[in-house]
Amino acid sequence: MSTIPITKRGAELLKEELHRLKHIERPAVIIAISEARAQGDLSENAEYDAAKEKQGFIEGRIQELEGKLSAAQVIDPASLDVSGRVVFGATVDLEDLEDGTKLTYQIVGDDEADIALNKISISSPIARALISKEEGDVVAVQAPGGNREVEILAVRYV
């Protein structure tokens, strides 16, 4: 299995979710199943069916998280010697040269990407165009609205 790049914070969030599922959600659904089972006829017991369905979801998510964490390669850009280049985990300040719009993105793993939080996936066209570029570089970016040119204003490794 190949490794999956993830930020230190992303790995912490996955571990927190896994812990919550194993130690809070799983025991709660087991109790719910046992209580529903005590009500009698399981063939017409909606609470039992709902609890079993939730249990299936929880167990599937636990397996998914364990798989991701076992394949995760935690990357901390602050510990790398990258000399101001854009790398995985870096936060990049950009200026769109066409309209002057200033943007800030952090390049993260696929599971961590959230455009509302300005976190873009390493596999996105924007991130791929920025990787290994430096502050002051002008980069052609293929965006959904068409090709754009952006200037890299700053690169941070927070």
KEKE-3310 file (N, C-alpha, C; in steps of 0.2 Angstrom, whole numbers, plus 5000, padded with zeros to 4 digits):
npx = (5004:5003:5010:5001:5001:5000:4996:5003:4993:4982:4983:4982:4968:4962:4966:4959:4946:4945:4948:4936:4926:4929:4929:4918:4907:4905:4903:4891:4882:4882:4876:4863:4859:4858:4848:4837:4835:4831:4818:4810:4802:4812:4810:4801:4806:4811:4820:4830:4834:4839:4850:4858:4861:4868:4879:4885:4890:4899:4908:4913:4919:4929:4937:4941:4948:4958:4965:4969:4977:4987:4993:4998:5009:5016:5019:5029:5031:5039:5050:5058:5071:5069:5071:5062:5054:5038:5030:5022:5010:5014:5009:5003:5003:4995:4993:4981:4985:4977:4965:4970:4966:4969:4974:4975:4981:4983:4992:4987:4984:4973:4962:4961:4958:4948:4940:4933:4940:4952:4960:4969:4969:4984:4983:4976:4974:4979:4988:4997:5003:5009:5018:5035:5039:5044:5044:5039:5039:5029:5015:5007:4990:4979:4962:4945:4938:4945:4962:4973:4985:4995:5004:5017:5016:5021:5028:5024:5028:5019)
npy = (4994:5011:5026:5039:5056:5068:5081:5086:5091:5086:5072:5071:5075:5064:5054:5058:5057:5043:5039:5044:5037:5023:5023:5030:5031:5018:5010:5016:5013:4999:4998:5003:4994:4983:4987:4989:4976:4970:4974:4965:4957:4957:4958:4968:4980:4995:5003:4994:4991:5003:5006:4995:4998:5010:5005:4997:5008:5015:5005:5003:5015:5016:5006:5012:5024:5018:5011:5023:5029:5020:5020:5033:5046:5057:5074:5087:5103:5113:5106:5103:5106:5117:5129:5141:5136:5131:5118:5102:5105:5118:5135:5147:5163:5172:5182:5186:5190:5195:5201:5206:5200:5194:5179:5165:5149:5133:5119:5103:5086:5074:5070:5080:5092:5107:5119:5129:5132:5136:5126:5117:5102:5092:5086:5094:5105:5118:5117:5107:5115:5125:5118:5117:5129:5147:5161:5176:5170:5169:5160:5150:5145:5132:5134:5131:5141:5145:5148:5155:5168:5169:5177:5172:5178:5175:5162:5151:5140:5134)
npz = (5000:4996:5003:5011:5010:5024:5035:5051:5059:5053:5054:5068:5070:5063:5072:5084:5080:5078:5091:5097:5090:5094:5108:5113:5103:5099:5111:5115:5105:5106:5118:5114:5105:5113:5122:5113:5109:5120:5120:5113:5099:5085:5072:5069:5075:5075:5082:5085:5071:5067:5076:5073:5060:5062:5069:5060:5051:5060:5063:5050:5047:5057:5052:5040:5045:5052:5042:5034:5043:5046:5033:5032:5030:5039:5037:5041:5036:5042:5047:5037:5025:5014:5008:5006:4996:4989:4997:5001:5014:5016:5018:5007:5001:4988:4973:4962:4946:4936:4942:4954:4966:4982:4988:5000:5003:5010:5007:5008:5012:5003:5011:5020:5014:5012:5005:5011:5022:5016:5013:5002:4991:4989:4977:4968:4954:4956:4967:4962:4952:4960:4968:4972:4968:4971:4982:4974:4961:4946:4942:4931:4932:4931:4932:4937:4931:4921:4914:4924:4930:4944:4957:4968:4984:4997:5007:5019:5033:5043)
capx = (5000:5007:5009:4996:5004:4995:4999:5003:4986:4977:4984:4979:4961:4960:4967:4954:4940:4946:4947:4929:4922:4931:4928:4912:4901:4905:4900:4885:4878:4881:4870:4857:4857:4855:4841:4832:4835:4827:4810:4806:4802:4817:4808:4797:4809:4814:4826:4836:4837:4843:4856:4862:4864:4873:4885:4889:4893:4904:4913:4916:4923:4934:4942:4944:4952:4964:4969:4972:4983:4993:4997:4999:5016:5015:5024:5029:5036:5044:5056:5061:5075:5066:5074:5057:5050:5031:5030:5016:5010:5015:5004:5005:4999:4995:4989:4979:4988:4972:4961:4973:4963:4974:4972:4979:4980:4987:4992:4986:4982:4966:4957:4961:4956:4942:4941:4930:4946:4957:4965:4968:4972:4990:4982:4972:4978:4982:4993:5002:5006:5013:5024:5042:5040:5047:5041:5040:5037:5023:5013:5000:4986:4973:4957:4938:4935:4950:4969:4975:4992:4996:5011:5018:5019:5024:5027:5025:5028:5016)
capy = (5000:5017:5031:5045:5062:5071:5086:5084:5092:5081:5066:5072:5075:5057:5050:5060:5054:5036:5038:5045:5031:5017:5024:5034:5029:5011:5007:5019:5009:4992:4998:5004:4987:4978:4989:4987:4968:4968:4975:4959:4955:4961:4959:4975:4984:5001:5005:4989:4992:5010:5005:4990:5002:5015:5001:4996:5014:5016:5000:5004:5022:5014:5002:5017:5028:5014:5011:5029:5031:5015:5022:5040:5049:5064:5078:5094:5107:5117:5102:5101:5111:5118:5136:5145:5133:5128:5111:5100:5108:5125:5140:5151:5169:5173:5187:5185:5196:5198:5206:5209:5197:5190:5172:5161:5142:5128:5113:5097:5079:5074:5070:5086:5098:5110:5125:5134:5134:5138:5121:5113:5095:5091:5083:5099:5108:5124:5114:5105:5121:5129:5114:5118:5136:5151:5168:5180:5167:5170:5153:5149:5140:5130:5134:5130:5147:5146:5148:5162:5169:5171:5178:5170:5183:5173:5155:5150:5133:5134)
capz = (5000:4996:5008:5010:5014:5029:5039:5058:5062:5050:5058:5075:5069:5062:5078:5088:5077:5079:5098:5099:5088:5098:5115:5114:5099:5098:5117:5115:5100:5109:5123:5111:5102:5119:5124:5108:5108:5126:5119:5110:5092:5082:5065:5068:5080:5071:5086:5083:5065:5067:5080:5069:5054:5065:5071:5053:5049:5065:5061:5043:5048:5061:5048:5035:5048:5054:5036:5032:5048:5045:5027:5033:5030:5042:5034:5044:5032:5046:5049:5030:5022:5008:5006:5003:4991:4990:4997:5005:5021:5016:5017:5002:4999:4981:4971:4955:4942:4932:4945:4960:4971:4986:4991:5004:5003:5013:5003:5012:5009:5000:5016:5024:5009:5014:5002:5015:5026:5012:5012:4995:4991:4985:4970:4965:4949:4959:4971:4958:4949:4965:4971:4971:4966:4976:4983:4968:4955:4943:4940:4927:4936:4928:4937:4934:4928:4915:4916:4928:4932:4951:4959:4975:4988:5003:5008:5026:5035:5050)
cpx = (5004:5005:5004:4999:4998:4999:4999:4996:4981:4977:4981:4971:4958:4960:4961:4947:4940:4945:4939:4925:4923:4928:4921:4906:4900:4901:4893:4880:4877:4876:4864:4854:4854:4849:4835:4830:4830:4819:4807:4807:4807:4815:4804:4800:4814:4821:4832:4839:4841:4850:4861:4865:4869:4880:4889:4893:4899:4910:4917:4921:4929:4940:4945:4949:4959:4968:4972:4978:4988:4997:4999:5007:5015:5021:5024:5034:5041:5050:5060:5066:5073:5067:5068:5053:5043:5032:5023:5016:5011:5009:5006:5000:5000:4991:4988:4981:4983:4968:4964:4970:4969:4971:4977:4977:4985:4987:4992:4984:4974:4961:4956:4958:4949:4943:4938:4935:4952:4963:4964:4972:4979:4989:4978:4977:4982:4988:4999:5006:5011:5019:5030:5044:5042:5043:5044:5039:5030:5021:5007:4997:4980:4967:4950:4936:4940:4957:4970:4982:4992:5003:5011:5020:5023:5023:5029:5024:5025:5013)
cpy = (5006:5022:5037:5051:5065:5076:5083:5085:5088:5074:5066:5072:5068:5053:5052:5057:5047:5035:5039:5039:5025:5018:5027:5031:5022:5008:5010:5015:5002:4992:4999:4998:4983:4980:4988:4980:4966:4970:4970:4958:4960:4962:4966:4980:4989:5003:5001:4990:4998:5009:5000:4994:5007:5011:4999:5002:5015:5011:5001:5010:5020:5010:5007:5021:5024:5013:5017:5030:5026:5017:5029:5041:5056:5068:5085:5098:5111:5113:5101:5107:5112:5125:5140:5143:5131:5121:5109:5102:5115:5129:5145:5157:5171:5179:5186:5191:5199:5203:5208:5205:5193:5184:5169:5154:5138:5122:5107:5091:5079:5074:5076:5092:5100:5117:5131:5137:5136:5133:5117:5107:5096:5089:5088:5102:5114:5121:5111:5110:5125:5125:5116:5125:5140:5157:5172:5177:5169:5163:5153:5143:5138:5129:5133:5135:5149:5147:5155:5162:5172:5172:5175:5175:5181:5165:5154:5142:5133:5128)
cpz = (5000:5001:5006:5014:5018:5033:5046:5061:5059:5053:5065:5075:5067:5068:5083:5086:5079:5086:5100:5096:5092:5105:5117:5110:5099:5105:5117:5111:5102:5114:5120:5108:5108:5121:5119:5108:5114:5125:5115:5103:5088:5075:5064:5073:5076:5075:5085:5077:5064:5070:5076:5063:5057:5067:5065:5051:5053:5063:5055:5043:5052:5056:5043:5039:5050:5048:5034:5037:5047:5038:5027:5033:5033:5040:5038:5040:5036:5047:5042:5028:5015:5005:5003:4998:4993:4991:5001:5012:5021:5015:5012:5001:4992:4979:4963:4951:4937:4936:4952:4966:4975:4989:4995:5004:5007:5009:5008:5009:5007:5005:5020:5020:5011:5011:5007:5020:5023:5012:5006:4995:4987:4978:4966:4959:4952:4963:4967:4954:4953:4968:4968:4968:4972:4976:4977:4962:4953:4940:4936:4930:4932:4933:4934:4930:4922:4918:4919:4929:4939:4952:4966:4979:4994:5004:5015:5028:5042:5052)
residu = (MET:SER:THR:ILE:PRO:ILE:THR:LYS:ARG:GLY:ALA:GLU:LEU:LEU:LYS:GLU:GLU:LEU:HIS:ARG:LEU:LYS:HIS:ILE:GLU:ARG:PRO:ALA:VAL:ILE:ILE:ALA:ILE:SER:GLU:ALA:ARG:ALA:GLN:GLY:ASP:LEU:SER:GLU:ASN:ALA:GLU:TYR:ASP:ALA:ALA:LYS:GLU:LYS:GLN:GLY:PHE:ILE:GLU:GLY:ARG:ILE:GLN:GLU:LEU:GLU:GLY:LYS:LEU:SER:ALA:ALA:GLN:VAL:ILE:ASP:PRO:ALA:SER:LEU:ASP:VAL:SER:GLY:ARG:VAL:VAL:PHE:GLY:ALA:THR:VAL:ASP:LEU:GLU:ASP:LEU:GLU:ASP:GLY:THR:LYS:LEU:THR:TYR:GLN:ILE:VAL:GLY:ASP:ASP:GLU:ALA:ASP:ILE:ALA:LEU:ASN:LYS:ILE:SER:ILE:SER:SER:PRO:ILE:ALA:ARG:ALA:LEU:ILE:SER:LYS:GLU:GLU:GLY:ASP:VAL:VAL:ALA:VAL:GLN:ALA:PRO:GLY:GLY:ASN:ARG:GLU:VAL:GLU:ILE:LEU:ALA:VAL:ARG:TYR:VAL)
# end
